Amino acid sequence: MHVIEVLGHGCEKCRHVEKVVRESVDAMGIEAEIRHVTDDASIAASGILSTPGLVIDGRLVLAGRIPTREQLAGWLEGE
């Protein structure tokens, strides 16, 4: 099972990233725990300078933009 963290305070872009992640996980039939991290200390500890951020299985894969569904599929499939 994947652990996916969306990093951000709940702005429109952060909510959109979470929506895209949930839709992609559902479409791919993947089991995942999706968390929305809003805590300043946790976001800062990830090392990103701008949100939204995306962490998949402990690996920071994106910061400051919205991923495409194709990018998400690649990351979730381990590419």
C-alpha positions in Angstrom: 0.0 0.0 0.0 1.3 3.5 -0.9 1.4 6.4 1.5 0.8 9.7 -0.3 1.1 13.1 1.4 -0.2 16.3 -0.1 1.7 19.1 1.5 0.0 22.5 1.8 -2.3 24.7 3.8 -5.5 24.0 1.9 -5.2 26.5 -0.9 -7.0 25.9 -4.1 -4.0 24.3 -5.8 -3.4 22.0 -2.8 -7.0 20.9 -2.8 -6.7 20.3 -6.6 -3.6 18.1 -6.1 -5.4 16.0 -3.5 -8.4 15.6 -5.9 -6.1 14.6 -8.8 -4.3 12.1 -6.5 -7.5 10.5 -5.2 -9.0 10.3 -8.8 -5.8 8.7 -10.1 -5.5 6.2 -7.3 -9.1 5.2 -7.8 -8.8 4.9 -11.6 -5.7 2.8 -11.2 -7.2 0.6 -8.6 -4.3 1.2 -6.2 -4.5 0.9 -2.5 -3.2 4.0 -0.8 -3.4 6.1 2.3 -3.8 9.7 1.3 -2.9 12.4 3.9 -3.2 16.2 3.6 -0.4 17.7 5.7 -1.1 21.2 6.8 1.3 21.5 9.7 4.0 24.2 9.0 6.8 22.2 10.7 6.1 19.1 8.7 5.9 21.1 5.4 9.2 22.9 6.3 10.9 19.6 7.2 10.1 18.2 3.7 12.5 20.9 2.3 10.0 22.4 -0.1 9.9 26.2 -0.6 6.5 26.4 -2.3 3.3 24.4 -2.0 1.7 22.2 -3.1 4.1 19.4 -2.4 3.6 15.7 -3.0 5.4 12.9 -1.2 4.9 9.3 -2.3 6.2 6.5 0.0 8.5 9.0 1.8 10.0 10.4 -1.4 9.4 14.0 -2.4 8.3 13.9 -6.0 6.8 17.4 -6.6 6.9 20.9 -5.2 5.2 24.1 -6.3 3.0 22.8 -9.1 0.2 20.5 -10.0 1.1 17.0 -11.3 -0.4 15.5 -14.5 -2.2 12.2 -14.2 0.5 10.7 -16.3 3.2 11.8 -13.8 1.2 10.4 -10.9 0.8 7.1 -12.7 4.5 6.9 -13.3 5.4 7.6 -9.7 2.8 5.2 -8.4 4.0 2.5 -10.7 7.5 3.1 -9.4 9.1 4.7 -12.5 
